[in-house]
Structure formats: structure tokens, C-alpha cells
């Protein structure tokens, strides 16, 4: 009886993979851009206006293992770097990520540019990125009944499809708060899976815009204890609105701990350690509160940040935005 249940479960998973892919090819709806629990920590990948907003060279790496215990669960790896130049009026950087879900693997590399308008205590930033994206299907992980279906056959036997895409974002911020808006997958281009260039039928996956609104605020009555609040909302056509709230406490600019909630989806915790003048390491754990809690043991996420900044080796308070004393939000 238990073996039969396992076989049924494995068959259902394969069906889900195929159905998800085909629904994407037909409807072009769904979350196509990676998602992180540490959304603020990876905000540069989501919003290009973040490039150069810190008075540092900022290098970050992250790894997310979603729904652990579920075979072929989503895994996301990212690497990014950005800095400012031209007297702080401009910023530039690049990022690379790979997002894997079952038989599908998406790899993206992007160059990012931002322009900054500096005021006495606030900065306005405008950013763009251009990305080169590869979407591949591993046929060994897909089972199908009708191998003569032309669309499905081309999707399974085409190793990869590649497209260019773009993103844009705006950001208003200082060392205490930020408000940002960004849009990814601006071009709406389609991945076309076909066996040859002359194939009359093809499987097509059209990218759709992903909108992100972010806001955050730091409060510190005592500079040794900084309270960080972050709110993110993600909207993708055809999917429910995703709202994420996170609260962290930073202790003596060294340790941090936080709790968060993703409405109707999960609750999560975060911990981290800051190496002064070097960077930060962090870990997040998600616990599902929806029906998925029966299929997995949660999601794990790790991040590693390296920051090079000669001007901010000590903490002196919050008097001047120009010195960027509180660099927690960005």
C-alpha cells in the first residue's frame, strides 16, 4: 500500500512539472523571476536603481534551497557586485543568477547602470539593466505520453532557448528609509523551443512583467540597537499579490535577528553576523503555513556579503546621510 502511494506521488510530481511548463507556454502566467526570503538583501537584483547607492564596493552571494525534502525542489544561486563612481552621481554593476525547478533551469547575466540625484538628506536613483537569459529543459526529468505532439516534442528536444530582457527601477532613500519601485521582464520576449529553425510548431514561453514595491525604515533611539522594518510587495499578472513584512534588530552593529511573514504563505526567521569593515553572513529559514507544509520541511537561504569601504570603519551616529552610517537597508 505504501509503495503504491509513493508511485502515485512520484507520478503526480511529474505531472505537475509537465503541467506547469505547458501552462506557462500557453498562458504565459506565473512567477518567472527568482524570489528570495532576504528580499532586501538581494534588492540590487530586483531593482537596478540600487546600483551604487552605498558608498562602497558591494559584493554578494546567495543560495536558496526552497521546499527542502521535495524532490527537484527550486534552487537559486546568485552573485552580484556594484559600486558608485563619478563623484557618487552614477552607479554600475552586474549580477548572475541560476534558478532551477525540476527539469527547468534559467540562467541570467545582467549589466546594471544607475544615475543618482543627491540632495541634502535624500537621494533619488534611477536604474536600468540589460540581461541575457538562457532557459533549458532537461528531457531526462520529463515523462510524457504522446511523443508525437509537435509542440511538446520540440519543447523536450530543444536543449535551450535564449532571449534578451530589461528591467527598470526608481528609488528614494537615505540612511533611515527607502521607497522603491521596479519592473523586471520589461520586453515581454518569448523563449521559443523548437527542434530546428524550420520547425513549423514550437513551444513558447512568454515572459511577463514582474512589479516590485519596497519600503523600509530604520529606527534607533540607542545607536547600539537599530530596529529595521521592511515591506515588500510583488505582483505578477495571473498570480496572487505577494506581500512580505520583515522586522530585524541589529545589536551593536554586529549581530542581527529578525522575524517575518509572507501573507498566506509562510513565516520565517533570520540571523546574521556583521564583520566590521569586511561584510556580513546571514541565514534565513521559511516555515510554510499553506498547504505546501505537508510536502516539505521548509526553505533555507544563505547569504554572504563583502563590503569595501574606507570611509565607514566606525559608527558615529546618524547625523550625516553622506557618511552612510546605517547601511542596513541597502
C-alpha positions in Angstrom: 0.0 0.0 0.0 2.8 2.4 0.9 4.7 1.6 -2.3 1.6 2.4 -4.3 1.2 5.7 -2.6 4.9 6.5 -3.3 4.4 5.6 -7.0 1.3 7.7 -7.2 3.1 10.6 -5.5 6.0 10.4 -8.0 3.6 10.3 -10.9 1.8 13.3 -9.6 5.0 15.3 -9.3 6.0 14.5 -12.9 2.5 15.5 -14.0 2.9 18.8 -12.0 6.2 19.6 -13.7 4.8 19.0 -17.2 1.5 20.8 -16.5 3.4 23.8 -15.1 5.6 24.0 -18.1 2.7 23.7 -20.6 0.6 26.2 -18.7 3.5 28.6 -18.9 3.8 28.1 -22.7 0.1 28.6 -23.2 -0.9 31.2 -20.7 2.5 32.9 -20.1 1.5 33.5 -16.5 3.4 32.7 -13.3 6.4 33.7 -11.2 9.3 33.7 -13.7 11.8 35.8 -11.8 13.6 34.3 -8.7 12.3 35.1 -5.3 14.3 35.4 -2.0 13.4 35.5 1.6 16.1 38.1 2.1 14.4 40.3 -0.5 16.0 43.4 0.8 19.4 41.7 0.9 19.0 40.9 -2.9 17.3 44.1 -3.8 20.0 45.1 -6.3 18.9 42.1 -8.5 15.3 43.2 -8.2 15.7 46.9 -8.6 18.6 48.3 -10.8 18.3 51.7 -9.1 20.2 50.2 -6.1 23.5 50.2 -8.1 25.9 52.5 -6.4 23.6 53.5 -3.5 26.2 52.5 -1.0 29.5 54.3 -0.6 31.2 51.0 -1.1 32.1 48.2 -3.4 29.3 45.8 -2.6 29.7 42.1 -3.5 27.0 39.5 -2.6 26.4 35.8 -3.0 23.3 33.9 -2.0 21.9 30.4 -2.2 18.3 29.4 -1.7 17.0 25.9 -1.3 13.2 26.0 -1.4 10.9 23.3 -0.1 13.6 21.0 1.2 12.7 17.4 1.2 10.7 17.8 -2.0 12.4 16.1 -5.0 13.8 18.5 -7.6 12.6 21.5 -5.5 13.6 25.0 -6.6 17.2 26.1 -6.0 18.5 29.5 -6.7 22.2 30.7 -6.7 23.1 34.4 -7.3 26.3 36.5 -7.4 26.3 40.3 -7.7 28.6 43.3 -7.4 28.1 47.0 -7.7 29.7 50.3 -6.8 29.4 54.1 -7.4 31.7 56.4 -9.4 31.8 59.9 -10.9 31.7 61.5 -7.5 28.8 59.4 -6.5 26.5 60.6 -9.3 26.4 57.2 -11.0 26.5 53.5 -10.1 27.1 50.4 -12.1 27.4 46.6 -11.5 26.4 43.2 -12.7 24.8 40.1 -11.4 24.4 36.4 -12.3 21.8 34.0 -11.1 20.7 30.5 -11.9 17.2 29.3 -11.0 16.4 25.6 -11.1 13.0 23.9 -10.8 12.7 20.3 -11.7 13.6 19.9 -15.4 13.8 23.6 -16.0 17.0 25.8 -15.5 17.1 29.5 -16.1 20.4 31.4 -16.1 20.7 35.1 -16.3 23.6 37.6 -16.5 23.0 41.3 -16.5 24.8 44.6 -16.6 23.3 47.4 -14.4 23.6 51.2 -14.5 22.0 53.8 -12.2 22.0 57.6 -12.0 21.8 59.4 -8.6 20.4 62.8 -7.8 21.8 63.9 -4.4 20.1 66.3 -2.1 21.0 67.4 1.4 19.4 64.4 3.2 17.8 62.3 0.4 18.9 60.7 -2.8 16.9 59.8 -5.8 18.1 57.0 -8.0 17.1 55.8 -11.4 18.4 52.5 -12.8 18.3 50.2 -15.8 19.6 46.7 -16.5 20.0 44.6 -19.7 20.1 40.9 -19.3 21.0 37.8 -21.4 18.9 34.8 -20.4 19.0 31.1 -21.1 16.2 28.7 -20.4 16.8 25.0 -20.7 14.8 21.8 -20.2 16.3 18.5 -19.1 14.4 15.9 -21.1 15.6 13.1 -18.7 13.4 14.6 -16.0 10.2 14.7 -18.0 7.8 11.9 -18.7 5.1 12.3 -21.4 2.6 10.0 -23.1 2.2 11.4 -26.6 5.7 11.8 -28.1 4.1 12.7 -31.5 2.7 16.0 -30.2 4.8 18.5 -32.2 4.7 21.3 -29.6 5.7 19.0 -26.7 8.2 17.2 -28.8 10.0 20.4 -29.7 9.9 21.6 -26.1 11.5 18.4 -24.9 14.1 18.0 -27.6 15.3 21.6 -27.8 18.1 21.9 -25.3 17.9 25.7 -24.7 16.3 28.9 -25.7 17.8 32.4 -25.2 16.5 35.9 -25.0 17.4 39.4 -24.0 15.4 41.3 -21.4 15.5 44.5 -19.4 14.5 46.0 -16.1 14.0 49.5 -14.7 13.6 50.9 -11.2 13.4 54.1 -9.2 14.5 54.6 -5.6 14.2 57.4 -3.0 16.4 56.8 0.1 18.6 58.0 2.9 20.3 56.1 5.7 17.0 55.8 7.6 14.4 54.9 5.0 13.8 53.9 1.4 10.9 53.6 -1.1 11.4 51.8 -4.4 9.5 50.6 -7.4 10.9 48.3 -10.1 9.7 46.3 -13.1 11.6 43.2 -14.4 10.9 41.3 -17.7 10.1 44.6 -19.4 10.5 43.4 -23.0 7.9 40.6 -22.9 10.1 38.5 -25.2 9.4 34.7 -25.6 11.6 31.7 -25.2 11.0 29.6 -28.3 11.7 25.9 -28.1 11.9 24.2 -31.5 14.0 21.3 -32.8 15.2 23.3 -35.9 14.8 26.8 -37.2 12.4 25.4 -39.9 10.1 23.7 -37.4 6.5 24.9 -38.1 5.3 24.3 -34.5 7.1 25.4 -31.4 6.7 25.6 -27.6 6.7 29.2 -26.5 7.1 30.7 -23.0 6.4 34.4 -22.9 7.9 36.5 -20.2 5.6 38.8 -18.3 6.4 41.9 -16.3 7.2 41.5 -12.6 6.5 44.5 -10.4 8.1 45.1 -7.0 7.3 47.8 -4.5 9.6 48.1 -1.5 9.7 50.3 1.6 11.8 50.2 4.7 12.6 52.3 7.8 15.4 52.2 10.4 14.8 53.5 13.9 17.5 53.9 16.6 17.0 55.6 19.9 20.2 54.0 21.0 22.7 53.6 18.2 23.7 50.1 19.6 20.2 48.8 18.9 18.8 49.5 15.4 15.3 48.4 14.5 14.8 47.7 10.8 11.4 47.3 9.2 11.0 46.2 5.6 7.8 45.8 3.5 7.8 44.2 0.0 5.0 43.6 -2.4 5.4 41.6 -5.6 2.9 41.5 -8.4 3.0 39.2 -11.4 0.0 39.1 -13.8 -2.1 36.0 -13.3 -0.8 35.3 -9.8 -1.8 36.4 -6.3 -0.2 39.5 -4.8 2.7 38.5 -2.7 3.2 40.7 0.4 6.2 40.3 2.7 7.0 42.0 6.0 10.2 41.7 7.9 11.4 43.0 11.2 15.0 42.9 12.4 17.0 44.1 15.4 20.7 44.9 14.8 22.8 44.7 18.0 26.0 46.9 18.3 26.4 46.8 14.5 27.5 43.1 14.9 24.6 40.7 15.3 21.1 40.8 13.9 18.0 38.6 14.3 14.6 39.0 12.7 11.2 37.6 12.1 9.0 37.9 9.0 5.7 36.9 7.5 4.7 36.3 3.8 0.9 36.6 3.9 -1.0 33.4 3.4 2.3 31.6 2.5 4.9 31.3 5.4 6.6 32.7 8.4 10.4 33.0 8.6 13.3 33.8 10.9 16.7 35.4 10.1 20.0 35.6 11.9 23.3 37.1 10.8 26.7 38.4 11.9 28.5 41.5 10.6 32.3 41.5 10.4 33.1 45.2 10.8 34.8 46.7 7.7 34.5 43.4 5.9 30.9 42.2 5.3 28.1 40.1 6.6 26.9 36.5 6.7 23.3 35.5 7.2 20.8 32.7 7.2 17.0 32.5 6.8 14.5 29.7 7.3 10.9 29.6 6.0 8.2 27.6 7.5 5.2 27.1 5.2 1.8 28.0 6.6 -0.2 26.9 3.5 -1.0 23.5 2.0 2.7 23.1 1.0 3.6 22.5 4.6 2.6 18.8 4.1 5.1 18.3 1.3 8.4 19.7 2.6 10.4 20.7 5.7 10.8 24.4 4.9 13.2 26.6 2.9 16.8 27.5 3.6 18.6 30.6 2.4 22.2 31.7 2.9 23.9 35.0 2.0 27.4 36.3 2.1 28.3 40.0 1.7 31.7 41.6 1.2 31.9 45.4 1.5 35.0 47.5 0.9 34.6 51.0 2.4 37.5 53.0 3.9 35.2 55.9 4.9 32.9 54.0 7.3 35.0 51.9 9.5 33.5 53.3 12.7 29.9 54.0 13.9 29.4 57.7 14.9 25.7 58.1 15.0 23.1 59.3 12.4 23.9 63.0 11.8 25.0 62.9 8.2 23.5 60.9 5.4 26.6 61.5 3.3 28.7 59.2 5.6 26.2 56.4 5.4 26.4 55.3 9.0 23.5 52.9 8.8 23.9 50.8 5.7 21.4 48.1 6.7 18.5 48.9 4.4 20.6 48.8 1.2 
